Amino acid sequence: MPLYLDIHRNVKGMTPKKLADAHQKDLEVQDKHGVKYLKYWYNEGEGTVFCLCEAPSKEAAQAVHREAHGGVADEVIEVEEGS
Amino acid sequence: MPLYLDIHRNVKGMTPKKLADAHQKDLEVQDKHGVKYLKYWYNEGEGTVFCLCEAPSKEAAQAVHREAHGGVADEVIEVEEGS
């Protein structure tokens, strides 16, 4: 399954707790879209979030975010993992 | 130690092999800068690369890339890893 890294920029009012809750919601709805969110990284001060997921398409990855909490990514980039 | 995700954009003539070689060079020079490159992901068609590393500073992370192969990142973002 393709791997994607997405980038969310300037997320307003982000806190680690709110982000963990949003990620949990992603995990709860991802199965119906065939997506698996694997990890995320964030910079609280900048409001930047990176999510790594396996998904059948870029659109499916975004559909999970849209359904779970509405916070879609600014960019979704298909990636290969380096060895 | 702080964790950083960096982004390289529009890397010309990138191939998985060239990237693996560049990453290997990072690993060879990182110790003197106190940096540990952990993983990378890339999109060959777009010429985009993301590197995850532990480093004492953003500047130290870039110094490794500069010394190893000259390909510094366009952005280096300090991150926390989500759980």
Backbone of each chain as nested JSON, in Angstrom:
{
  "chains": [
    {"id": "A", "residues": [
      {"number": 1, "name": "MET", "atoms": {"N": [0.865, -1.206, 0.0], "CA": [0.0, 0.0, 0.0], "C": [0.892, 1.243, 0.0]}},
      {"number": 2, "name": "PRO", "atoms": {"N": [0.53, 2.25, -0.781], "CA": [1.34, 3.482, -0.791], "C": [1.448, 4.123, 0.595]}},
      {"number": 3, "name": "LEU", "atoms": {"N": [2.573, 4.793, 0.781], "CA": [2.859, 5.492, 2.035], "C": [2.779, 6.995, 1.744]}},
      {"number": 4, "name": "TYR", "atoms": {"N": [2.204, 7.745, 2.664], "CA": [2.086, 9.201, 2.492], "C": [2.573, 9.925, 3.742]}},
      {"number": 5, "name": "LEU", "atoms": {"N": [3.197, 11.061, 3.509], "CA": [3.51, 11.99, 4.596], "C": [2.688, 13.239, 4.301]}},
      {"number": 6, "name": "ASP", "atoms": {"N": [1.911, 13.682, 5.261], "CA": [1.169, 14.919, 5.025], "C": [1.679, 16.016, 5.943]}},
      {"number": 7, "name": "ILE", "atoms": {"N": [1.391, 17.249, 5.539], "CA": [1.826, 18.418, 6.313], "C": [0.617, 19.319, 6.554]}},
      {"number": 8, "name": "HIS", "atoms": {"N": [0.396, 19.629, 7.811], "CA": [-0.631, 20.603, 8.219], "C": [0.134, 21.824, 8.723]}},
      {"number": 9, "name": "ARG", "atoms": {"N": [-0.219, 22.987, 8.231], "CA": [0.476, 24.225, 8.64], "C": [-0.479, 25.159, 9.381]}},
      {"number": 10, "name": "ASN", "atoms": {"N": [0.088, 25.938, 10.274], "CA": [-0.664, 27.002, 10.961], "C": [-1.959, 26.505, 11.595]}},
      {"number": 11, "name": "VAL", "atoms": {"N": [-1.853, 25.353, 12.26], "CA": [-3.022, 24.82, 12.959], "C": [-3.253, 25.688, 14.197]}},
      {"number": 12, "name": "LYS", "atoms": {"N": [-4.409, 26.328, 14.233], "CA": [-4.7, 27.292, 15.311], "C": [-5.039, 26.597, 16.631]}},
      {"number": 13, "name": "GLY", "atoms": {"N": [-4.484, 27.077, 17.704], "CA": [-4.84, 26.591, 19.038], "C": [-4.449, 25.153, 19.306]}},
      {"number": 14, "name": "MET", "atoms": {"N": [-3.477, 24.677, 18.558], "CA": [-3.056, 23.287, 18.727], "C": [-2.361, 23.071, 20.069]}},
      {"number": 15, "name": "THR", "atoms": {"N": [-2.716, 21.98, 20.73], "CA": [-1.99, 21.535, 21.922], "C": [-1.706, 20.05, 21.733]}},
      {"number": 16, "name": "PRO", "atoms": {"N": [-0.73, 19.523, 22.444], "CA": [-0.455, 18.092, 22.332], "C": [-1.696, 17.239, 22.633]}},
      {"number": 17, "name": "LYS", "atoms": {"N": [-2.478, 17.682, 23.611], "CA": [-3.675, 16.921, 23.983], "C": [-4.724, 16.946, 22.869]}},
      {"number": 18, "name": "LYS", "atoms": {"N": [-4.972, 18.143, 22.304], "CA": [-5.959, 18.232, 21.223], "C": [-5.51, 17.401, 20.024]}},
      {"number": 19, "name": "LEU", "atoms": {"N": [-4.21, 17.413, 19.778], "CA": [-3.664, 16.674, 18.65], "C": [-3.799, 15.17, 18.885]}},
      {"number": 20, "name": "ALA", "atoms": {"N": [-3.524, 14.741, 20.107], "CA": [-3.664, 13.313, 20.428], "C": [-5.125, 12.892, 20.27]}},
      {"number": 21, "name": "ASP", "atoms": {"N": [-6.048, 13.769, 20.66], "CA": [-7.472, 13.456, 20.507], "C": [-7.85, 13.363, 19.03]}},
      {"number": 22, "name": "ALA", "atoms": {"N": [-7.337, 14.304, 18.225], "CA": [-7.641, 14.298, 16.79], "C": [-7.066, 13.034, 16.146]}},
      {"number": 23, "name": "HIS", "atoms": {"N": [-5.856, 12.664, 16.545], "CA": [-5.234, 11.448, 16.002], "C": [-6.064, 10.218, 16.386]}},
      {"number": 24, "name": "GLN", "atoms": {"N": [-6.543, 10.204, 17.605], "CA": [-7.374, 9.086, 18.041], "C": [-8.628, 8.974, 17.177]}},
      {"number": 25, "name": "LYS", "atoms": {"N": [-9.202, 10.133, 16.823], "CA": [-10.387, 10.111, 15.954], "C": [-10.034, 9.579, 14.564]}},
      {"number": 26, "name": "ASP", "atoms": {"N": [-8.846, 9.947, 14.082], "CA": [-8.38, 9.382, 12.798], "C": [-8.369, 7.852, 12.873]}},
      {"number": 27, "name": "LEU", "atoms": {"N": [-7.817, 7.351, 13.979], "CA": [-7.703, 5.891, 14.121], "C": [-9.072, 5.222, 14.167]}},
      {"number": 28, "name": "GLU", "atoms": {"N": [-10.042, 5.947, 14.713], "CA": [-11.38, 5.362, 14.843], "C": [-12.131, 5.281, 13.516]}},
      {"number": 29, "name": "VAL", "atoms": {"N": [-11.83, 6.173, 12.579], "CA": [-12.578, 6.162, 11.306], "C": [-11.757, 5.622, 10.125]}},
      {"number": 30, "name": "GLN", "atoms": {"N": [-10.469, 5.366, 10.335], "CA": [-9.608, 5.052, 9.197], "C": [-9.949, 3.739, 8.486]}},
      {"number": 31, "name": "ASP", "atoms": {"N": [-10.456, 2.752, 9.227], "CA": [-10.675, 1.436, 8.621], "C": [-11.639, 1.488, 7.443]}},
      {"number": 32, "name": "LYS", "atoms": {"N": [-12.648, 2.302, 7.569], "CA": [-13.642, 2.335, 6.486], "C": [-13.092, 2.955, 5.211]}},
      {"number": 33, "name": "HIS", "atoms": {"N": [-11.959, 3.668, 5.343], "CA": [-11.303, 4.254, 4.169], "C": [-10.073, 3.44, 3.74]}},
      {"number": 34, "name": "GLY", "atoms": {"N": [-9.811, 2.338, 4.443], "CA": [-8.67, 1.499, 4.094], "C": [-7.334, 2.145, 4.395]}},
      {"number": 35, "name": "VAL", "atoms": {"N": [-7.328, 3.044, 5.397], "CA": [-6.138, 3.839, 5.714], "C": [-5.57, 3.408, 7.071]}},
      {"number": 36, "name": "LYS", "atoms": {"N": [-4.257, 3.524, 7.216], "CA": [-3.63, 3.24, 8.513], "C": [-2.686, 4.381, 8.872]}},
      {"number": 37, "name": "TYR", "atoms": {"N": [-3.101, 5.248, 9.793], "CA": [-2.21, 6.312, 10.274], "C": [-1.188, 5.688, 11.226]}},
      {"number": 38, "name": "LEU", "atoms": {"N": [0.086, 5.947, 10.955], "CA": [1.17, 5.244, 11.64], "C": [1.84, 6.081, 12.727]}},
      {"number": 39, "name": "LYS", "atoms": {"N": [2.122, 7.334, 12.411], "CA": [2.863, 8.188, 13.345], "C": [2.544, 9.635, 13.03]}},
      {"number": 40, "name": "TYR", "atoms": {"N": [2.83, 10.505, 13.987], "CA": [2.782, 11.93, 13.674], "C": [3.817, 12.67, 14.501]}},
      {"number": 41, "name": "TRP", "atoms": {"N": [4.189, 13.819, 13.978], "CA": [5.167, 14.69, 14.634], "C": [4.605, 16.103, 14.565]}},
      {"number": 42, "name": "TYR", "atoms": {"N": [4.926, 16.94, 15.541], "CA": [4.34, 18.277, 15.535], "C": [5.268, 19.295, 16.174]}},
      {"number": 43, "name": "ASN", "atoms": {"N": [5.051, 20.54, 15.763], "CA": [5.693, 21.676, 16.401], "C": [4.569, 22.554, 16.921]}},
      {"number": 44, "name": "GLU", "atoms": {"N": [4.422, 22.562, 18.223], "CA": [3.277, 23.253, 18.841], "C": [3.316, 24.752, 18.568]}},
      {"number": 45, "name": "GLY", "atoms": {"N": [4.486, 25.358, 18.697], "CA": [4.602, 26.808, 18.518], "C": [4.249, 27.264, 17.115]}},
      {"number": 46, "name": "GLU", "atoms": {"N": [4.685, 26.49, 16.133], "CA": [4.413, 26.849, 14.731], "C": [3.043, 26.361, 14.262]}},
      {"number": 47, "name": "GLY", "atoms": {"N": [2.449, 25.398, 15.011], "CA": [1.191, 24.812, 14.558], "C": [1.374, 23.93, 13.329]}},
      {"number": 48, "name": "THR", "atoms": {"N": [2.507, 23.233, 13.298], "CA": [2.802, 22.35, 12.168], "C": [2.668, 20.89, 12.604]}},
      {"number": 49, "name": "VAL", "atoms": {"N": [2.031, 20.093, 11.752], "CA": [1.884, 18.662, 12.043], "C": [2.228, 17.858, 10.796]}},
      {"number": 50, "name": "PHE", "atoms": {"N": [2.969, 16.794, 10.986], "CA": [3.27, 15.829, 9.93], "C": [2.628, 14.502, 10.332]}},
      {"number": 51, "name": "CYS", "atoms": {"N": [1.897, 13.877, 9.394], "CA": [1.333, 12.553, 9.668], "C": [1.861, 11.574, 8.633]}},
      {"number": 52, "name": "LEU", "atoms": {"N": [2.231, 10.398, 9.07], "CA": [2.669, 9.322, 8.178], "C": [1.567, 8.273, 8.154]}},
      {"number": 53, "name": "CYS", "atoms": {"N": [1.138, 7.878, 6.959], "CA": [0.086, 6.856, 6.88], "C": [0.246, 5.979, 5.65]}},
      {"number": 54, "name": "GLU", "atoms": {"N": [-0.319, 4.808, 5.725], "CA": [-0.499, 3.944, 4.563], "C": [-1.922, 4.165, 4.095]}},
      {"number": 55, "name": "ALA", "atoms": {"N": [-2.091, 4.355, 2.803], "CA": [-3.438, 4.622, 2.29], "C": [-3.516, 4.188, 0.839]}},
      {"number": 56, "name": "PRO", "atoms": {"N": [-4.718, 3.854, 0.37], "CA": [-4.86, 3.47, -1.035], "C": [-4.684, 4.672, -1.969]}},
      {"number": 57, "name": "SER", "atoms": {"N": [-4.885, 5.878, -1.469], "CA": [-4.725, 7.093, -2.276], "C": [-4.597, 8.287, -1.341]}},
      {"number": 58, "name": "LYS", "atoms": {"N": [-4.119, 9.389, -1.922], "CA": [-4.036, 10.668, -1.227], "C": [-5.43, 11.095, -0.732]}},
      {"number": 59, "name": "GLU", "atoms": {"N": [-6.417, 10.874, -1.6], "CA": [-7.788, 11.285, -1.278], "C": [-8.327, 10.515, -0.068]}},
      {"number": 60, "name": "ALA", "atoms": {"N": [-7.987, 9.233, -0.008], "CA": [-8.452, 8.417, 1.124], "C": [-7.82, 8.919, 2.426]}},
      {"number": 61, "name": "ALA", "atoms": {"N": [-6.531, 9.28, 2.352], "CA": [-5.85, 9.792, 3.548], "C": [-6.542, 11.069, 4.039]}},
      {"number": 62, "name": "GLN", "atoms": {"N": [-6.877, 11.944, 3.109], "CA": [-7.551, 13.195, 3.473], "C": [-8.984, 12.943, 3.958]}},
      {"number": 63, "name": "ALA", "atoms": {"N": [-9.642, 11.943, 3.367], "CA": [-11.032, 11.642, 3.755], "C": [-11.111, 11.26, 5.229]}},
      {"number": 64, "name": "VAL", "atoms": {"N": [-10.085, 10.562, 5.711], "CA": [-10.063, 10.192, 7.13], "C": [-10.001, 11.459, 7.994]}},
      {"number": 65, "name": "HIS", "atoms": {"N": [-9.081, 12.355, 7.672], "CA": [-8.966, 13.603, 8.448], "C": [-10.271, 14.402, 8.366]}},
      {"number": 66, "name": "ARG", "atoms": {"N": [-10.862, 14.432, 7.166], "CA": [-12.084, 15.236, 6.985], "C": [-13.213, 14.691, 7.853]}},
      {"number": 67, "name": "GLU", "atoms": {"N": [-13.355, 13.371, 7.831], "CA": [-14.446, 12.762, 8.605], "C": [-14.17, 12.807, 10.115]}},
      {"number": 68, "name": "ALA", "atoms": {"N": [-12.906, 12.597, 10.483], "CA": [-12.578, 12.475, 11.911], "C": [-12.677, 13.805, 12.654]}},
      {"number": 69, "name": "HIS", "atoms": {"N": [-12.141, 14.87, 12.03], "CA": [-12.094, 16.158, 12.754], "C": [-12.098, 17.37, 11.839]}},
      {"number": 70, "name": "GLY", "atoms": {"N": [-12.121, 17.137, 10.534], "CA": [-12.213, 18.257, 9.602], "C": [-10.886, 18.935, 9.288]}},
      {"number": 71, "name": "GLY", "atoms": {"N": [-9.835, 18.54, 9.995], "CA": [-8.538, 19.206, 9.789], "C": [-7.742, 18.521, 8.696]}},
      {"number": 72, "name": "VAL", "atoms": {"N": [-8.037, 18.852, 7.446], "CA": [-7.316, 18.22, 6.341], "C": [-5.917, 18.84, 6.216]}},
      {"number": 73, "name": "ALA", "atoms": {"N": [-5.035, 18.094, 5.568], "CA": [-3.649, 18.54, 5.423], "C": [-3.52, 19.553, 4.289]}},
      {"number": 74, "name": "ASP", "atoms": {"N": [-2.481, 20.394, 4.379], "CA": [-2.183, 21.343, 3.301], "C": [-1.498, 20.643, 2.132]}},
      {"number": 75, "name": "GLU", "atoms": {"N": [-0.74, 19.617, 2.446], "CA": [-0.041, 18.842, 1.414], "C": [-0.06, 17.383, 1.819]}},
      {"number": 76, "name": "VAL", "atoms": {"N": [-0.223, 16.507, 0.842], "CA": [-0.09, 15.065, 1.085], "C": [0.871, 14.56, 0.019]}},
      {"number": 77, "name": "ILE", "atoms": {"N": [1.986, 14.02, 0.437], "CA": [3.042, 13.634, -0.489], "C": [3.266, 12.128, -0.419]}},
      {"number": 78, "name": "GLU", "atoms": {"N": [3.132, 11.456, -1.556], "CA": [3.402, 10.014, -1.575], "C": [4.904, 9.821, -1.416]}},
      {"number": 79, "name": "VAL", "atoms": {"N": [5.292, 8.923, -0.547], "CA": [6.72, 8.722, -0.271], "C": [7.095, 7.244, -0.256]}},
      {"number": 80, "name": "GLU", "atoms": {"N": [8.371, 7.019, -0.458], "CA": [8.988, 5.723, -0.19], "C": [9.827, 5.934, 1.061]}},
      {"number": 81, "name": "GLU", "atoms": {"N": [9.961, 4.891, 1.852], "CA": [10.815, 5.011, 3.032], "C": [12.226, 4.601, 2.66]}},
      {"number": 82, "name": "GLY", "atoms": {"N": [13.196, 5.434, 3.03], "CA": [14.596, 5.124, 2.77], "C": [15.066, 4.004, 3.682]}},
      {"number": 83, "name": "SER", "atoms": {"N": [16.089, 3.307, 3.246], "CA": [16.56, 2.183, 4.062], "C": [17.828, 2.591, 4.8]}}
    ]},
    {"id": "B", "residues": [
      {"number": 1, "name": "MET", "atoms": {"N": [17.398, 14.851, 23.558], "CA": [17.909, 15.661, 22.431], "C": [16.744, 16.036, 21.522]}},
      {"number": 2, "name": "PRO", "atoms": {"N": [16.728, 17.274, 21.04], "CA": [15.632, 17.673, 20.157], "C": [15.559, 16.812, 18.894]}},
      {"number": 3, "name": "LEU", "atoms": {"N": [14.34, 16.699, 18.398], "CA": [14.067, 15.923, 17.189], "C": [13.693, 16.913, 16.082]}},
      {"number": 4, "name": "TYR", "atoms": {"N": [14.183, 16.675, 14.886], "CA": [13.888, 17.566, 13.759], "C": [13.419, 16.768, 12.558]}},
      {"number": 5, "name": "LEU", "atoms": {"N": [12.475, 17.34, 11.818], "CA": [12.091, 16.812, 10.512], "C": [12.5, 17.882, 9.513]}},
      {"number": 6, "name": "ASP", "atoms": {"N": [13.261, 17.499, 8.503], "CA": [13.605, 18.501, 7.506], "C": [12.966, 18.148, 6.167]}},
      {"number": 7, "name": "ILE", "atoms": {"N": [12.851, 19.163, 5.318], "CA": [12.24, 18.991, 3.995], "C": [13.189, 19.555, 2.945]}},
      {"number": 8, "name": "HIS", "atoms": {"N": [13.505, 18.716, 1.972], "CA": [14.288, 19.125, 0.797], "C": [13.308, 19.107, -0.376]}},
      {"number": 9, "name": "ARG", "atoms": {"N": [13.27, 20.195, -1.127], "CA": [12.342, 20.27, -2.268], "C": [13.108, 20.369, -3.578]}},
      {"number": 10, "name": "ASN", "atoms": {"N": [12.485, 19.852, -4.627], "CA": [13.029, 20.004, -5.985], "C": [14.484, 19.576, -6.096]}},
      {"number": 11, "name": "VAL", "atoms": {"N": [14.794, 18.436, -5.502], "CA": [16.152, 17.9, -5.598], "C": [16.33, 17.357, -7.021]}},
      {"number": 12, "name": "LYS", "atoms": {"N": [17.259, 17.942, -7.739], "CA": [17.443, 17.601, -9.152], "C": [18.142, 16.257, -9.327]}},
      {"number": 13, "name": "GLY", "atoms": {"N": [17.639, 15.465, -10.249], "CA": [18.304, 14.209, -10.607], "C": [18.366, 13.182, -9.493]}},
      {"number": 14, "name": "MET", "atoms": {"N": [17.448, 13.303, -8.564], "CA": [17.441, 12.371, -7.443], "C": [17.041, 10.969, -7.886]}},
      {"number": 15, "name": "THR", "atoms": {"N": [17.746, 9.976, -7.396], "CA": [17.34, 8.575, -7.564], "C": [17.447, 7.929, -6.185]}},
      {"number": 16, "name": "PRO", "atoms": {"N": [16.754, 6.82, -5.978], "CA": [16.845, 6.143, -4.68], "C": [18.303, 5.8, -4.324]}},
      {"number": 17, "name": "LYS", "atoms": {"N": [19.074, 5.409, -5.334], "CA": [20.477, 5.04, -5.089], "C": [21.301, 6.263, -4.659]}},
      {"number": 18, "name": "LYS", "atoms": {"N": [21.132, 7.379, -5.382], "CA": [21.883, 8.587, -5.024], "C": [21.514, 9.059, -3.614]}},
      {"number": 19, "name": "LEU", "atoms": {"N": [20.226, 8.923, -3.308], "CA": [19.746, 9.351, -2.003], "C": [20.307, 8.452, -0.902]}},
      {"number": 20, "name": "ALA", "atoms": {"N": [20.334, 7.157, -1.156], "CA": [20.895, 6.224, -0.177], "C": [22.371, 6.542, 0.049]}},
      {"number": 21, "name": "ASP", "atoms": {"N": [23.072, 6.889, -1.032], "CA": [24.491, 7.244, -0.899], "C": [24.662, 8.527, -0.076]}},
      {"number": 22, "name": "ALA", "atoms": {"N": [23.809, 9.52, -0.358], "CA": [23.883, 10.787, 0.382], "C": [23.579, 10.545, 1.861]}},
      {"number": 23, "name": "HIS", "atoms": {"N": [22.577, 9.708, 2.123], "CA": [22.225, 9.395, 3.517], "C": [23.396, 8.691, 4.207]}},
      {"number": 24, "name": "GLN", "atoms": {"N": [24.045, 7.802, 3.493], "CA": [25.204, 7.1, 4.06], "C": [26.302, 8.102, 4.442]}},
      {"number": 25, "name": "LYS", "atoms": {"N": [26.489, 9.103, 3.58], "CA": [27.488, 10.136, 3.889], "C": [27.08, 10.94, 5.131]}},
      {"number": 26, "name": "ASP", "atoms": {"N": [25.775, 11.208, 5.264], "CA": [25.299, 11.869, 6.492], "C": [25.71, 11.053, 7.722]}},
      {"number": 27, "name": "LEU", "atoms": {"N": [25.482, 9.746, 7.631], "CA": [25.779, 8.879, 8.777], "C": [27.278, 8.885, 9.104]}},
      {"number": 28, "name": "GLU", "atoms": {"N": [28.089, 9.043, 8.055], "CA": [29.54, 9.005, 8.274], "C": [30.084, 10.266, 8.942]}},
      {"number": 29, "name": "VAL", "atoms": {"N": [29.41, 11.401, 8.759], "CA": [29.943, 12.645, 9.341], "C": [29.133, 13.147, 10.541]}},
      {"number": 30, "name": "GLN", "atoms": {"N": [28.007, 12.511, 10.848], "CA": [27.104, 13.072, 11.841], "C": [27.681, 13.108, 13.264]}},
      {"number": 31, "name": "ASP", "atoms": {"N": [28.513, 12.146, 13.601], "CA": [28.992, 12.062, 14.988], "C": [29.729, 13.316, 15.433]}},
      {"number": 32, "name": "LYS", "atoms": {"N": [30.506, 13.874, 14.547], "CA": [31.28, 15.05, 14.956], "C": [30.393, 16.271, 15.209]}},
      {"number": 33, "name": "HIS", "atoms": {"N": [29.147, 16.218, 14.713], "CA": [28.193, 17.306, 14.947], "C": [27.18, 16.932, 16.05]}},
      {"number": 34, "name": "GLY", "atoms": {"N": [27.321, 15.743, 16.611], "CA": [26.408, 15.314, 17.674], "C": [25.009, 15.022, 17.169]}},
      {"number": 35, "name": "VAL", "atoms": {"N": [24.904, 14.634, 15.893], "CA": [23.605, 14.437, 15.238], "C": [23.392, 12.951, 14.944]}},
      {"number": 36, "name": "LYS", "atoms": {"N": [22.128, 12.538, 14.971], "CA": [21.797, 11.158, 14.605], "C": [20.64, 11.163, 13.607]}},
      {"number": 37, "name": "TYR", "atoms": {"N": [20.936, 10.932, 12.338], "CA": [19.878, 10.819, 11.32], "C": [19.212, 9.463, 11.478]}},
      {"number": 38, "name": "LEU", "atoms": {"N": [17.884, 9.48, 11.6], "CA": [17.148, 8.278, 11.964], "C": [16.442, 7.602, 10.793]}},
      {"number": 39, "name": "LYS", "atoms": {"N": [15.798, 8.405, 9.962], "CA": [14.998, 7.863, 8.863], "C": [14.878, 8.906, 7.779]}},
      {"number": 40, "name": "TYR", "atoms": {"N": [14.501, 8.48, 6.58], "CA": [14.125, 9.45, 5.56], "C": [13.064, 8.849, 4.66]}},
      {"number": 41, "name": "TRP", "atoms": {"N": [12.33, 9.738, 4.04], "CA": [11.271, 9.361, 3.101], "C": [11.418, 10.268, 1.895]}},
      {"number": 42, "name": "TYR", "atoms": {"N": [11.05, 9.774, 0.731], "CA": [11.248, 10.597, -0.464], "C": [10.187, 10.324, -1.519]}},
      {"number": 43, "name": "ASN", "atoms": {"N": [10.001, 11.332, -2.367], "CA": [9.178, 11.191, -3.558], "C": [10.097, 11.487, -4.73]}},
      {"number": 44, "name": "GLU", "atoms": {"N": [10.433, 10.459, -5.469], "CA": [11.417, 10.587, -6.538], "C": [10.945, 11.541, -7.641]}},
      {"number": 45, "name": "GLY", "atoms": {"N": [9.687, 11.412, -8.056], "CA": [9.168, 12.253, -9.134], "C": [9.182, 13.735, -8.806]}},
      {"number": 46, "name": "GLU", "atoms": {"N": [8.823, 14.053, -7.566], "CA": [8.779, 15.461, -7.135], "C": [10.146, 15.97, -6.677]}},
      {"number": 47, "name": "GLY", "atoms": {"N": [11.066, 15.048, -6.374], "CA": [12.363, 15.465, -5.839], "C": [12.247, 15.997, -4.417]}},
      {"number": 48, "name": "THR", "atoms": {"N": [11.35, 15.383, -3.653], "CA": [11.138, 15.811, -2.26], "C": [11.719, 14.766, -1.303]}},
      {"number": 49, "name": "VAL", "atoms": {"N": [12.397, 15.248, -0.277], "CA": [12.963, 14.343, 0.73], "C": [12.67, 14.895, 2.118]}},
      {"number": 50, "name": "PHE", "atoms": {"N": [12.266, 14.015, 3.008], "CA": [12.084, 14.339, 4.423], "C": [13.1, 13.529, 5.218]}},
      {"number": 51, "name": "CYS", "atoms": {"N": [13.83, 14.173, 6.117], "CA": [14.756, 13.452, 6.994], "C": [14.365, 13.695, 8.442]}},
      {"number": 52, "name": "LEU", "atoms": {"N": [14.396, 12.649, 9.231], "CA": [14.137, 12.749, 10.666], "C": [15.456, 12.548, 11.402]}},
      {"number": 53, "name": "CYS", "atoms": {"N": [15.785, 13.46, 12.293], "CA": [17.045, 13.301, 13.035], "C": [16.944, 13.857, 14.446]}},
      {"number": 54, "name": "GLU", "atoms": {"N": [17.812, 13.369, 15.293], "CA": [18.037, 13.957, 16.607], "C": [19.273, 14.826, 16.462]}},
      {"number": 55, "name": "ALA", "atoms": {"N": [19.191, 16.037, 16.973], "CA": [20.333, 16.946, 16.827], "C": [20.308, 17.959, 17.969]}},
      {"number": 56, "name": "PRO", "atoms": {"N": [21.465, 18.492, 18.309], "CA": [21.494, 19.517, 19.358], "C": [20.866, 20.826, 18.895]}},
      {"number": 57, "name": "SER", "atoms": {"N": [20.824, 21.062, 17.586], "CA": [20.233, 22.289, 17.048], "C": [19.928, 22.072, 15.575]}},
      {"number": 58, "name": "LYS", "atoms": {"N": [19.092, 22.963, 15.032], "CA": [18.768, 22.992, 13.609], "C": [20.055, 23.167, 12.792]}},
      {"number": 59, "name": "GLU", "atoms": {"N": [20.937, 24.036, 13.288], "CA": [22.179, 24.339, 12.569], "C": [23.077, 23.093, 12.486]}},
      {"number": 60, "name": "ALA", "atoms": {"N": [23.1, 22.316, 13.568], "CA": [23.922, 21.098, 13.572], "C": [23.38, 20.096, 12.555]}},
      {"number": 61, "name": "ALA", "atoms": {"N": [22.05, 19.995, 12.483], "CA": [21.434, 19.078, 11.517], "C": [21.828, 19.48, 10.091]}},
      {"number": 62, "name": "GLN", "atoms": {"N": [21.775, 20.774, 9.804], "CA": [22.146, 21.269, 8.468], "C": [23.645, 21.112, 8.209]}},
      {"number": 63, "name": "ALA", "atoms": {"N": [24.454, 21.29, 9.258], "CA": [25.914, 21.187, 9.088], "C": [26.303, 19.793, 8.602]}},
      {"number": 64, "name": "VAL", "atoms": {"N": [25.581, 18.771, 9.073], "CA": [25.866, 17.406, 8.617], "C": [25.603, 17.293, 7.12]}},
      {"number": 65, "name": "HIS", "atoms": {"N": [24.435, 17.758, 6.673], "CA": [24.104, 17.705, 5.24], "C": [25.134, 18.504, 4.424]}},
      {"number": 66, "name": "ARG", "atoms": {"N": [25.516, 19.663, 4.943], "CA": [26.434, 20.524, 4.206], "C": [27.78, 19.841, 4.025]}},
      {"number": 67, "name": "GLU", "atoms": {"N": [28.268, 19.254, 5.121], "CA": [29.572, 18.599, 5.043], "C": [29.516, 17.295, 4.248]}},
      {"number": 68, "name": "ALA", "atoms": {"N": [28.428, 16.555, 4.395], "CA": [28.354, 15.218, 3.785], "C": [28.203, 15.28, 2.269]}},
      {"number": 69, "name": "HIS", "atoms": {"N": [27.34, 16.172, 1.781], "CA": [27.047, 16.188, 0.338], "C": [26.607, 17.554, -0.178]}},
      {"number": 70, "name": "GLY", "atoms": {"N": [26.494, 18.525, 0.714], "CA": [26.14, 19.874, 0.279], "C": [24.655, 20.125, 0.081]}},
      {"number": 71, "name": "GLY", "atoms": {"N": [23.853, 19.072, 0.182], "CA": [22.415, 19.235, -0.067], "C": [21.676, 19.577, 1.214]}},
      {"number": 72, "name": "VAL", "atoms": {"N": [21.696, 20.871, 1.564], "CA": [21.008, 21.28, 2.791], "C": [19.496, 21.322, 2.553]}},
      {"number": 73, "name": "ALA", "atoms": {"N": [18.756, 21.257, 3.651], "CA": [17.294, 21.234, 3.565], "C": [16.735, 22.642, 3.354]}},
      {"number": 74, "name": "ASP", "atoms": {"N": [15.53, 22.703, 2.765], "CA": [14.836, 23.99, 2.608], "C": [14.201, 24.432, 3.911]}},
      {"number": 75, "name": "GLU", "atoms": {"N": [13.792, 23.467, 4.705], "CA": [13.189, 23.765, 6.007], "C": [13.657, 22.718, 7.001]}},
      {"number": 76, "name": "VAL", "atoms": {"N": [13.894, 23.134, 8.229], "CA": [14.185, 22.19, 9.317], "C": [13.246, 22.56, 10.458]}},
      {"number": 77, "name": "ILE", "atoms": {"N": [12.385, 21.653, 10.839], "CA": [11.352, 21.958, 11.815], "C": [11.546, 21.1, 13.055]}},
      {"number": 78, "name": "GLU", "atoms": {"N": [11.684, 21.743, 14.198], "CA": [11.798, 20.974, 15.455], "C": [10.445, 20.354, 15.749]}},
      {"number": 79, "name": "VAL", "atoms": {"N": [10.446, 19.092, 16.09], "CA": [9.177, 18.382, 16.315], "C": [9.22, 17.546, 17.593]}},
      {"number": 80, "name": "GLU", "atoms": {"N": [8.027, 17.262, 18.069], "CA": [7.821, 16.242, 19.094], "C": [7.137, 15.076, 18.38]}},
      {"number": 81, "name": "GLU", "atoms": {"N": [7.406, 13.876, 18.838], "CA": [6.736, 12.739, 18.224], "C": [5.449, 12.465, 18.964]}},
      {"number": 82, "name": "GLY", "atoms": {"N": [4.364, 12.301, 18.226], "CA": [3.077, 12.001, 18.833], "C": [3.049, 10.569, 19.309]}},
      {"number": 83, "name": "SER", "atoms": {"N": [2.187, 10.297, 20.261], "CA": [2.156, 8.929, 20.805], "C": [0.953, 8.184, 20.247]}}
    ]}
  ]
}
